[in-house]
Amino acid sequence: MTLNTVAVVGAGTMGSSIALAVAMSDLPVVLKDVDSKAVDNGIKRIEKMIASQVRKGLSESDAEKRRALITTTTDVKDIADASFVIEVVPEQLHIKEAVLSELDRVLKPGVIIATNTSSLPISQLARFTKRPDKVVGLHFFNPAHLMKLVEVIPGLDTDEVTVEAAMDFARKLGKMPVRVEECASFLVNRLLGRYMNESLFCLEEGLGNVEQIDQAVCDYVMPVGPFTLRDMNGCDIGLAVARFNFQEYGPRYAVPGVLESMVANNWLGQKTGRGFYTYDAETKKKSGINPELPSVVKGNASVNGSLNPERLFLPMINEAFLALQEKICRAEDLDPALKAGLGMRKGPLELAGDMGLDNCLTQMESLFEKYGERFRPAPLLKRYVFAGHTKVI
Ligand SMILES: NC(=O)c1ccc[n+]([C@@H]2O[C@H](COP(=O)([O-])OP(=O)(O)OC[C@H]3O[C@@H](n4cnc5c(N)ncnc54)[C@H](O)[C@@H]3O)[C@@H](O)[C@H]2O)c1
């Protein structure tokens, strides 16, 4: 595939950082949005990112080169000659439908349309075009100009040439593409969801307060704790994701009551100044634990501080085995994807090997007795233990 011009459709949070990632690889990119205000906002975001790169040592001439590679438009005709297109419009089916069918009409036959959707089925989005074989998921992580991982997700009708071209495109951007078969939330966010939910169940049980749990997982393998992360992303977004996973995967993704209460109280995190923590109105810096939190934690659980951080990762490990069983990705890609996507120092399979697969299974069985579905051991984990394997890869 010869890449002349790349088009990015949608100049929001993700579209602007994807456009910069393209320009950083010396490729020209056209950034399209609905009106000039939206385009200007996208350019402002890109300017901020480039300014930060300059502060970190990028030369003014290289910064200028990046700016010059990015052009903007509000007219779809201006991207009719693009050789690779990434759709990055809001996560609503009717918007995606309108945008994808319009792109299909104006783009040359055979041009790939990649979608950055985080949850909509690629197979369904592909049907909005007459080229479902050329539609593929290209799931960047935020911020896309810095994060290495890109999940490449074929739909049912995506052809192999398209998948390979999307992998190559991601490599050209200096990214680490991982092929992920289609499933709800794809690989990294699917596994992340189990751990994020478990952090809330641990809080409800009083195994630690938000600070203690955040600290324990940071000491263990994470770059940031689950409550800090929820406050950064917004509890409303977190609740929507948790409900979606529950709808798609059923009881093992049960939605923790405390998350519902956070949203009901409008304690959404940094953006409302109060979430699991409180934030200074001016500096936006954390100022302490939300003092009213105990009122929404089920049963006002008193904190006994007995958390073993492994408890939060067992559901993630179990989900990793379920994903492998479904052949969602290659076993050798799983840990690298989780490490690149979430900044974990060790991936779930390595953690399982460290704990001992038999020990993982024993812990999971006893937690299953106590809590039910969340801990039903994955059949593949059992098979590894029965076969006497001590690690997966
Ligand atoms: N925000 C994240 O962290 C994140 C991470 C991975 C994937 N995603 C996915 O990326 C996509 C975009 O998310 P976002 O956070 O950047 O959204 P956003 O709301 O910040 O940006 C969307 C942009 O699309 C524009 N748009 C709407 N209709 C359009 C049209 N017809 N033509 C061109 N532009 C149009 C909007 O004006 C807006 O600028 C979604 O599918 C989301 O699920 C988001």
The ligand as a Gaussian input file, in Angstrom:
#p B3LYP/6-31G(d) Opt

LIG

0 1
 N      -11.189000       9.469000      24.365000
 C      -10.520000       8.341000      24.486000
 O       -9.754000       8.135000      25.447000
 C      -10.651000       7.270000      23.436000
 C       -9.713000       6.223000      23.410000
 C       -9.809000       5.247000      22.385000
 C      -10.818000       5.331000      21.467000
 N      -11.726000       6.371000      21.518000
 C      -12.763000       6.417000      20.460000
 O      -12.397000       7.445000      19.540000
 C      -13.576000       8.025000      18.980000
 C      -13.560000       9.518000      19.206000
 O      -13.458000       9.786000      20.582000
 P      -12.984000      11.215000      21.115000
 O      -12.797000      11.033000      22.577000
 O      -11.877000      11.742000      20.296000
 O      -14.300000      12.075000      20.827000
 P      -14.450000      13.666000      20.768000
 O      -15.863000      13.941000      21.070000
 O      -13.363000      14.332000      21.545000
 O      -14.183000      14.015000      19.213000
 C      -15.035000      13.637000      18.169000
 C      -14.898000      14.655000      17.043000
 O      -15.624000      14.187000      15.913000
 C      -16.242000      15.310000      15.319000
 N      -17.307000      14.891000      14.416000
 C      -18.594000      14.617000      14.684000
 N      -19.254000      14.310000      13.537000
 C      -18.349000      14.407000      12.534000
 C      -18.429000      14.256000      11.112000
 N      -19.563000      13.936000      10.525000
 N      -17.289000      14.448000      10.379000
 C      -16.126000      14.788000      10.974000
 N      -16.023000      14.970000      12.324000
 C      -17.109000      14.777000      13.082000
 C      -16.683000      16.156000      16.494000
 O      -16.940000      17.488000      16.095000
 C      -15.474000      16.020000      17.417000
 O      -14.503000      17.021000      17.146000
 C      -14.742000       7.306000      19.626000
 O      -15.146000       6.240000      18.811000
 C      -14.137000       6.781000      20.933000
 O      -14.822000       5.642000      21.403000
 C      -11.661000       7.334000      22.465000

